[in-house]
Amino acid sequence: MDSSKMIHSVTLDKEKCVGCTTCVKRCPTNAIRVRDKKATIIKERCIDCGECIRVCEHHAKKAVADPLTIIQNYRFSIALPAPSLYGQFSGIRDRNVLLTALKRIGFDDVFEVSAAAEAVSAATRKELQRDDLPRPVISTACPTVLRIIRVRFPSLLPNLLPYRPPMELAARWARARAVKQTGLKPEEIGCFFISPCPAKATSAKMPIGTVKSAVSGVISIADVYTKMMPLVKKITEPEQLAMSGVPGVSWAVSGGESMGIGDTNYLAADGMENVIRILEALEDEQLENVHFVELNACVGGCVGGALTVENPYIAKARLDRLIRQAAPVLPPDDLPDWDLRWDEAVEYAPVMQLGESVAAAMSKLGQIRELETHFPGMDCGACGAPSCHALAEDIVGGFSTEDQCIFVIREKLQKLIEEQHKAAKEDQE
Amino acid sequence: MEPLTLQFPVSTEDFSQAGLASSAVKRTLKDLGFPNSVIRRMAIAMYEAEINMVIHANGGMITVTITPEVITAVFADVGPGIPNIDLALTEGWSTASESVRDLGFGAGMGLPNIQKYTDRLDIQTEVGKGTTVTIEINVA
């Protein structure tokens, strides 16, 4: 894919970046380099996980979502809150308060993404009963997981659950409902996902498995939080807007999706490091008797997203209370089933590959390995690359030079000094 | 084309380290753009062989040689050797100790699985001296 056309939600604030390489070392796809004292993102490799946003002490990495004013571009606007939103507020007993607050900040209607999540769970249960599918089935709800499989674990592509994420389904479902209710044209209705993470913001602009997203815009949880906060305490008689039950709301936390599949042979893991370990194990067929694998890039699940405001464990505790206090509500069953499946296959994106052919890649790797012997192998990051191997790879690719390594420079300097000493000594003699 | 050689020492009874070599090789094969099926077979076979070295042979040395046509991995150890190769290749047969089985290994599927996923399996062994297992996967 042409990288200039790639859209990412993670960007850099150059003013704030001090070029410290913290993000460089934590990036799971080695997508960041420090060049000219500023971090730069290699677009083809970025999977929008938001890890760099979380680790940057200077708040130089940020996620770009749409401003709330975007909803004015549509005659009828619908908020699609991710269930992780509910864990952000303290002292809430009834999530209808939060859903009502969303309407008060400007939306005409609200449609819970957790309702769509329950529909995805129902479809997953059916899918798991088929015996002609490769096992285990891997959840595709987390777009970052989907992206890392696409660039690093192509052999697991056949195991992916080929369903749209709840966000997409919610947008289609909500729009269809609004067309019926208002008589407006579909294009006059804006559906806005209230997102916990940058990866989902990217998915609305560049979806995977879906040709065109039904989501009109993505607004961060952090942005609506500040607007909702002053209103929440004032709402004493909320509208009855909640439409999903315990299983749907549980999707906000790691393991929640698995609870809805009706099969106890599942594995749920969260946090990028764990996700990668599980994907490695799946690739090596080390996991036996696992039917379903739920992976979330963020620690704790979506409540740990980089666009949320609360600590994931605090948010989870609040959600647990909220779930217990909420009476289970069954989702409406007017869901059109044609909307569930992907409409295009997800293919391998070989962005980590070194060359066009195995032979070309091998000759490059030979050069890389030779170059690596010049470097100390301590992966200090001072050159702006995450490791000595990555620097060697960059040099072979023509993006960097050996002089970026301070150890190489020091050696050259030492030689120079020695030569000078020698010359001075000879002069004295 | 000059073949690419990778070497990995395998340490004794350290299960936390088991699988490191197969992971590294898998990564390299992906960087080189080998077909998925080749990578997958190599990863599974290597993992099994690596675990075998940890369980039975007090570690050893793995040497992987890569060319565009064929990938070879040699697992050399100075362990107890295999007294009966035919038995060792039988599914379910295992001499793993109770403590190893308690860890979930030693199901007797190691060598049979390696045989299943590779194009060539060669075992040179001498009781009391050690074992050298060579596996090969053809790319095309």
Contacts between the chains, C-beta under 8 A, distances in Angstrom:
chain1	res1	chain2	res2	distance
A	152	B	30	7.1
A	154	B	30	7.9
A	154	B	36	5.2
A	155	B	36	4.4
A	155	B	37	7.7
A	155	B	39	6.4
A	155	B	40	4.6
A	280	B	19	8.0
A	280	B	23	5.9
A	280	B	26	7.7
A	283	B	26	7.0
A	283	B	40	6.6
A	283	B	43	5.9
A	284	B	19	7.2
A	284	B	22	6.7
A	284	B	26	7.8
A	284	B	43	4.9
A	284	B	44	5.7
A	284	B	47	4.8
A	285	B	44	5.4
A	286	B	19	7.9
A	286	B	47	6.9
A	348	B	36	7.6
A	350	B	33	6.5
A	352	B	30	6.4
A	352	B	31	5.9
A	353	B	30	7.4
A	353	B	31	6.4
A	353	B	32	7.5
A	353	B	33	4.5
A	354	B	31	5.1
A	354	B	32	6.4
A	354	B	33	7.2
A	355	B	32	7.8
A	355	B	33	6.8
A	356	B	33	8.0
A	357	B	33	7.0
A	357	B	68	7.7
A	358	B	32	5.5
A	358	B	33	5.5
A	358	B	34	6.2
A	358	B	68	4.3
A	358	B	139	7.5
A	359	B	1	5.9
A	359	B	68	5.1
A	361	B	31	6.7
A	361	B	32	4.4
A	361	B	33	5.2
A	362	B	1	6.5
A	362	B	4	5.8
A	362	B	32	5.9
A	362	B	66	7.1
A	362	B	67	7.9
A	362	B	68	6.6
A	363	B	1	7.4
A	365	B	4	6.2
A	365	B	28	7.3
A	365	B	31	6.8
A	365	B	32	6.4
A	366	B	2	6.4
A	366	B	4	6.6
A	369	B	4	7.8
